[in-house]
Amino acid sequence: MDIIISPAKKMNLNTDAFSYDSLPPFMDKTAQLHSYLKNRSFNQLKTIWKCSDKLATFNFQRLHQLNIIENLTPALFAYEGIQYQYMAPDIFTDKALDYVKNHLYILSGFYGILSAFDGIIPYRLEMQAKLIDFEPNSLYSFWSHDLANYIEEKQTQEATGNILINLASDEYSKAVIKHLSSKTQVIHFKFGQVIDGKIKEKGTLVKMARGEMVRYLAENQVHSLNEIKNFRALGFEYNPHFSSANLLVFTLNESS
């Protein structure tokens, strides 16, 4: 059983707390993207990044200052978004760290796919970004079957089972899921509130719950779907009425 999650836009450079174990698996393609971005103008990058002048300036400077094989931060500790704050990997037990090393994948527009302790630099490149003067102009086409093939090959080699826990956003998960073979069972999640008989999700709360779910899986060494149903955090509990074989729904309990 393996897990996919999204990256976060906000990143840090932290080479002190933990050391990285390896380089990401698709460094040749990352180097291609890095070279491409460095050769774009400020205005082109601002368009690709879809951000303010202030953020574009910061990321433009960082792009030209950092080397993709120097001063690397383990991927799990490089992201600072809400999901990662609630996951809080910096206080994981040794067993929890071993679990995410073996079962967690972070999807990335820049790196493709990352294990928890792959060494990376801060970057800005969302999976849905449209590339200017680049063929293909879509990162979904650029990564194509690479990410799905990588996961399935690792599952075969390491006998981790053919279940994929999807805790990634649609933007990132579709870069993998549509390329998986029929042998892989994908388990999707919803975290929301029952309103008028339907599940209503709120973006921030979903990110918080995804981070808490990764923490729960790692701390409890979860390896079965039934164990996942015992998740309790932020007032959520498993709701069998809205769930199915490939969808686990967690709703806020009445006292939350």
Contacts in CASP RR format, 6 or more apart in sequence:
PFRMAT RR
TARGET T0000
AUTHOR 0000-0000-0000
METHOD contacts of the structure
MODEL  1
MDIIISPAKKMNLNTDAFSYDSLPPFMDKTAQLHSYLKNRSFNQLKTIWK
CSDKLATFNFQRLHQLNIIENLTPALFAYEGIQYQYMAPDIFTDKALDYV
KNHLYILSGFYGILSAFDGIIPYRLEMQAKLIDFEPNSLYSFWSHDLANY
IEEKQTQEATGNILINLASDEYSKAVIKHLSSKTQVIHFKFGQVIDGKIK
EKGTLVKMARGEMVRYLAENQVHSLNEIKNFRALGFEYNPHFSSANLLVF
TLNESS
1 103 0 8 1.000
1 160 0 8 1.000
1 161 0 8 1.000
1 163 0 8 1.000
1 164 0 8 1.000
1 165 0 8 1.000
1 222 0 8 1.000
1 223 0 8 1.000
1 224 0 8 1.000
2 103 0 8 1.000
2 104 0 8 1.000
2 105 0 8 1.000
2 151 0 8 1.000
2 154 0 8 1.000
2 155 0 8 1.000
2 160 0 8 1.000
2 161 0 8 1.000
2 163 0 8 1.000
2 164 0 8 1.000
2 165 0 8 1.000
3 103 0 8 1.000
3 104 0 8 1.000
3 105 0 8 1.000
3 164 0 8 1.000
3 165 0 8 1.000
3 167 0 8 1.000
3 214 0 8 1.000
3 217 0 8 1.000
4 105 0 8 1.000
4 106 0 8 1.000
4 107 0 8 1.000
4 151 0 8 1.000
4 164 0 8 1.000
4 165 0 8 1.000
4 166 0 8 1.000
4 167 0 8 1.000
4 168 0 8 1.000
4 172 0 8 1.000
4 173 0 8 1.000
4 176 0 8 1.000
5 83 0 8 1.000
5 104 0 8 1.000
5 105 0 8 1.000
5 106 0 8 1.000
5 107 0 8 1.000
5 167 0 8 1.000
5 168 0 8 1.000
5 210 0 8 1.000
5 211 0 8 1.000
5 214 0 8 1.000
6 83 0 8 1.000
6 106 0 8 1.000
6 107 0 8 1.000
6 168 0 8 1.000
6 169 0 8 1.000
6 171 0 8 1.000
6 172 0 8 1.000
6 173 0 8 1.000
7 79 0 8 1.000
7 106 0 8 1.000
7 107 0 8 1.000
7 108 0 8 1.000
7 109 0 8 1.000
7 114 0 8 1.000
7 172 0 8 1.000
8 79 0 8 1.000
8 80 0 8 1.000
8 81 0 8 1.000
8 82 0 8 1.000
8 83 0 8 1.000
8 84 0 8 1.000
9 81 0 8 1.000
9 124 0 8 1.000
9 126 0 8 1.000
10 79 0 8 1.000
10 80 0 8 1.000
10 81 0 8 1.000
11 78 0 8 1.000
11 79 0 8 1.000
11 80 0 8 1.000
11 122 0 8 1.000
11 123 0 8 1.000
12 73 0 8 1.000
12 77 0 8 1.000
12 78 0 8 1.000
12 80 0 8 1.000
12 122 0 8 1.000
13 66 0 8 1.000
13 71 0 8 1.000
13 73 0 8 1.000
13 78 0 8 1.000
13 121 0 8 1.000
13 122 0 8 1.000
14 73 0 8 1.000
14 77 0 8 1.000
14 78 0 8 1.000
15 71 0 8 1.000
15 72 0 8 1.000
15 73 0 8 1.000
17 77 0 8 1.000
17 90 0 8 1.000
18 74 0 8 1.000
18 77 0 8 1.000
18 117 0 8 1.000
19 74 0 8 1.000
20 72 0 8 1.000
20 73 0 8 1.000
20 74 0 8 1.000
20 75 0 8 1.000
20 117 0 8 1.000
20 118 0 8 1.000
20 119 0 8 1.000
20 120 0 8 1.000
21 74 0 8 1.000
21 101 0 8 1.000
21 115 0 8 1.000
21 117 0 8 1.000
21 118 0 8 1.000
21 119 0 8 1.000
22 115 0 8 1.000
22 117 0 8 1.000
22 118 0 8 1.000
22 119 0 8 1.000
23 69 0 8 1.000
23 72 0 8 1.000
23 118 0 8 1.000
23 119 0 8 1.000
24 30 0 8 1.000
24 75 0 8 1.000
24 111 0 8 1.000
24 112 0 8 1.000
24 113 0 8 1.000
24 114 0 8 1.000
24 115 0 8 1.000
24 118 0 8 1.000
24 119 0 8 1.000
24 120 0 8 1.000
25 113 0 8 1.000
25 118 0 8 1.000
25 150 0 8 1.000
26 111 0 8 1.000
26 112 0 8 1.000
26 113 0 8 1.000
26 146 0 8 1.000
26 150 0 8 1.000
27 68 0 8 1.000
27 69 0 8 1.000
29 112 0 8 1.000
29 142 0 8 1.000
29 143 0 8 1.000
29 146 0 8 1.000
30 68 0 8 1.000
30 110 0 8 1.000
30 111 0 8 1.000
30 112 0 8 1.000
31 68 0 8 1.000
33 109 0 8 1.000
33 110 0 8 1.000
33 125 0 8 1.000
33 142 0 8 1.000
34 68 0 8 1.000
34 110 0 8 1.000
36 131 0 8 1.000
36 134 0 8 1.000
37 45 0 8 1.000
37 48 0 8 1.000
37 63 0 8 1.000
37 125 0 8 1.000
38 63 0 8 1.000
38 64 0 8 1.000
40 48 0 8 1.000
40 132 0 8 1.000
40 133 0 8 1.000
42 56 0 8 1.000
42 57 0 8 1.000
42 60 0 8 1.000
44 132 0 8 1.000
44 133 0 8 1.000
45 56 0 8 1.000
45 59 0 8 1.000
45 60 0 8 1.000
45 63 0 8 1.000
46 53 0 8 1.000
46 56 0 8 1.000
47 132 0 8 1.000
48 125 0 8 1.000
48 129 0 8 1.000
48 130 0 8 1.000
48 131 0 8 1.000
48 132 0 8 1.000
49 55 0 8 1.000
49 56 0 8 1.000
49 59 0 8 1.000
49 124 0 8 1.000
49 125 0 8 1.000
49 126 0 8 1.000
49 129 0 8 1.000
50 126 0 8 1.000
50 129 0 8 1.000
51 59 0 8 1.000
51 124 0 8 1.000
55 124 0 8 1.000
59 124 0 8 1.000
62 122 0 8 1.000
62 123 0 8 1.000
63 123 0 8 1.000
63 124 0 8 1.000
66 121 0 8 1.000
66 122 0 8 1.000
67 121 0 8 1.000
68 121 0 8 1.000
71 121 0 8 1.000
72 119 0 8 1.000
72 120 0 8 1.000
72 121 0 8 1.000
73 119 0 8 1.000
73 120 0 8 1.000
73 121 0 8 1.000
73 122 0 8 1.000
74 116 0 8 1.000
74 117 0 8 1.000
74 118 0 8 1.000
74 119 0 8 1.000
74 120 0 8 1.000
75 106 0 8 1.000
75 111 0 8 1.000
75 114 0 8 1.000
75 115 0 8 1.000
75 116 0 8 1.000
75 117 0 8 1.000
75 118 0 8 1.000
75 119 0 8 1.000
75 120 0 8 1.000
76 84 0 8 1.000
76 89 0 8 1.000
76 100 0 8 1.000
76 104 0 8 1.000
76 106 0 8 1.000
76 116 0 8 1.000
76 117 0 8 1.000
77 89 0 8 1.000
77 90 0 8 1.000
78 119 0 8 1.000
78 120 0 8 1.000
78 122 0 8 1.000
79 106 0 8 1.000
81 207 0 8 1.000
82 204 0 8 1.000
82 207 0 8 1.000
82 208 0 8 1.000
83 207 0 8 1.000
83 208 0 8 1.000
83 210 0 8 1.000
83 211 0 8 1.000
83 214 0 8 1.000
84 211 0 8 1.000
86 207 0 8 1.000
86 208 0 8 1.000
86 209 0 8 1.000
86 210 0 8 1.000
86 211 0 8 1.000
86 212 0 8 1.000
86 215 0 8 1.000
87 211 0 8 1.000
87 212 0 8 1.000
87 214 0 8 1.000
87 215 0 8 1.000
88 215 0 8 1.000
89 96 0 8 1.000
89 97 0 8 1.000
89 100 0 8 1.000
89 116 0 8 1.000
92 100 0 8 1.000
92 215 0 8 1.000
92 218 0 8 1.000
92 219 0 8 1.000
93 219 0 8 1.000
95 218 0 8 1.000
95 219 0 8 1.000
95 221 0 8 1.000
96 215 0 8 1.000
96 218 0 8 1.000
96 219 0 8 1.000
97 116 0 8 1.000
97 218 0 8 1.000
99 217 0 8 1.000
99 218 0 8 1.000
99 221 0 8 1.000
100 116 0 8 1.000
100 214 0 8 1.000
100 218 0 8 1.000
101 115 0 8 1.000
101 116 0 8 1.000
101 117 0 8 1.000
102 158 0 8 1.000
102 160 0 8 1.000
103 160 0 8 1.000
103 217 0 8 1.000
104 115 0 8 1.000
104 116 0 8 1.000
104 214 0 8 1.000
104 218 0 8 1.000
105 113 0 8 1.000
105 114 0 8 1.000
105 115 0 8 1.000
105 151 0 8 1.000
106 113 0 8 1.000
106 114 0 8 1.000
106 115 0 8 1.000
106 116 0 8 1.000
107 113 0 8 1.000
107 114 0 8 1.000
107 127 0 8 1.000
107 147 0 8 1.000
107 168 0 8 1.000
107 172 0 8 1.000
107 173 0 8 1.000
107 175 0 8 1.000
107 176 0 8 1.000
108 114 0 8 1.000
108 120 0 8 1.000
108 125 0 8 1.000
108 127 0 8 1.000
109 125 0 8 1.000
109 126 0 8 1.000
109 127 0 8 1.000
109 129 0 8 1.000
109 139 0 8 1.000
109 143 0 8 1.000
109 175 0 8 1.000
110 123 0 8 1.000
110 125 0 8 1.000
111 118 0 8 1.000
111 120 0 8 1.000
112 143 0 8 1.000
112 146 0 8 1.000
112 147 0 8 1.000
112 175 0 8 1.000
113 146 0 8 1.000
113 147 0 8 1.000
113 150 0 8 1.000
113 151 0 8 1.000
113 176 0 8 1.000
114 120 0 8 1.000
125 139 0 8 1.000
126 171 0 8 1.000
127 139 0 8 1.000
127 140 0 8 1.000
127 171 0 8 1.000
127 172 0 8 1.000
127 175 0 8 1.000
128 139 0 8 1.000
128 171 0 8 1.000
129 139 0 8 1.000
130 137 0 8 1.000
130 138 0 8 1.000
131 137 0 8 1.000
131 138 0 8 1.000
131 139 0 8 1.000
131 142 0 8 1.000
136 142 0 8 1.000
139 175 0 8 1.000
140 174 0 8 1.000
140 175 0 8 1.000
143 175 0 8 1.000
144 179 0 8 1.000
145 179 0 8 1.000
147 175 0 8 1.000
147 176 0 8 1.000
147 179 0 8 1.000
148 176 0 8 1.000
148 177 0 8 1.000
148 179 0 8 1.000
148 180 0 8 1.000
148 181 0 8 1.000
149 179 0 8 1.000
151 164 0 8 1.000
151 176 0 8 1.000
151 180 0 8 1.000
151 184 0 8 1.000
152 162 0 8 1.000
152 180 0 8 1.000
152 181 0 8 1.000
152 183 0 8 1.000
152 184 0 8 1.000
154 160 0 8 1.000
155 161 0 8 1.000
155 162 0 8 1.000
155 184 0 8 1.000
162 183 0 8 1.000
162 184 0 8 1.000
162 185 0 8 1.000
163 184 0 8 1.000
163 185 0 8 1.000
163 187 0 8 1.000
163 225 0 8 1.000
164 176 0 8 1.000
164 177 0 8 1.000
164 180 0 8 1.000
164 184 0 8 1.000
164 185 0 8 1.000
164 186 0 8 1.000
164 187 0 8 1.000
165 187 0 8 1.000
165 189 0 8 1.000
165 217 0 8 1.000
165 228 0 8 1.000
166 173 0 8 1.000
166 177 0 8 1.000
166 186 0 8 1.000
166 187 0 8 1.000
166 188 0 8 1.000
166 189 0 8 1.000
167 189 0 8 1.000
167 210 0 8 1.000
167 211 0 8 1.000
167 213 0 8 1.000
167 214 0 8 1.000
168 176 0 8 1.000
177 186 0 8 1.000
180 186 0 8 1.000
185 246 0 8 1.000
186 246 0 8 1.000
187 225 0 8 1.000
187 228 0 8 1.000
187 246 0 8 1.000
187 247 0 8 1.000
187 248 0 8 1.000
188 246 0 8 1.000
188 247 0 8 1.000
188 248 0 8 1.000
189 210 0 8 1.000
189 213 0 8 1.000
189 247 0 8 1.000
189 248 0 8 1.000
189 249 0 8 1.000
189 250 0 8 1.000
190 199 0 8 1.000
190 201 0 8 1.000
190 242 0 8 1.000
190 247 0 8 1.000
190 248 0 8 1.000
190 249 0 8 1.000
190 250 0 8 1.000
191 201 0 8 1.000
191 205 0 8 1.000
191 206 0 8 1.000
191 209 0 8 1.000
191 210 0 8 1.000
191 236 0 8 1.000
191 250 0 8 1.000
191 251 0 8 1.000
192 199 0 8 1.000
192 200 0 8 1.000
192 201 0 8 1.000
192 202 0 8 1.000
192 205 0 8 1.000
192 206 0 8 1.000
192 236 0 8 1.000
192 249 0 8 1.000
192 250 0 8 1.000
192 251 0 8 1.000
192 252 0 8 1.000
193 199 0 8 1.000
193 200 0 8 1.000
193 202 0 8 1.000
193 251 0 8 1.000
193 252 0 8 1.000
194 200 0 8 1.000
194 239 0 8 1.000
194 242 0 8 1.000
194 251 0 8 1.000
194 252 0 8 1.000
199 242 0 8 1.000
199 249 0 8 1.000
199 251 0 8 1.000
205 234 0 8 1.000
208 234 0 8 1.000
209 233 0 8 1.000
209 234 0 8 1.000
209 236 0 8 1.000
209 250 0 8 1.000
212 231 0 8 1.000
212 233 0 8 1.000
212 234 0 8 1.000
213 228 0 8 1.000
213 231 0 8 1.000
213 233 0 8 1.000
215 233 0 8 1.000
216 222 0 8 1.000
216 231 0 8 1.000
216 233 0 8 1.000
217 228 0 8 1.000
220 227 0 8 1.000
222 228 0 8 1.000
225 248 0 8 1.000
228 248 0 8 1.000
229 238 0 8 1.000
229 248 0 8 1.000
230 238 0 8 1.000
231 237 0 8 1.000
231 238 0 8 1.000
231 250 0 8 1.000
234 252 0 8 1.000
234 256 0 8 1.000
235 252 0 8 1.000
235 253 0 8 1.000
235 255 0 8 1.000
235 256 0 8 1.000
236 250 0 8 1.000
236 251 0 8 1.000
236 252 0 8 1.000
236 253 0 8 1.000
236 256 0 8 1.000
237 250 0 8 1.000
237 251 0 8 1.000
237 253 0 8 1.000
238 248 0 8 1.000
238 249 0 8 1.000
238 250 0 8 1.000
239 249 0 8 1.000
239 250 0 8 1.000
239 251 0 8 1.000
242 249 0 8 1.000
242 251 0 8 1.000
243 249 0 8 1.000
END
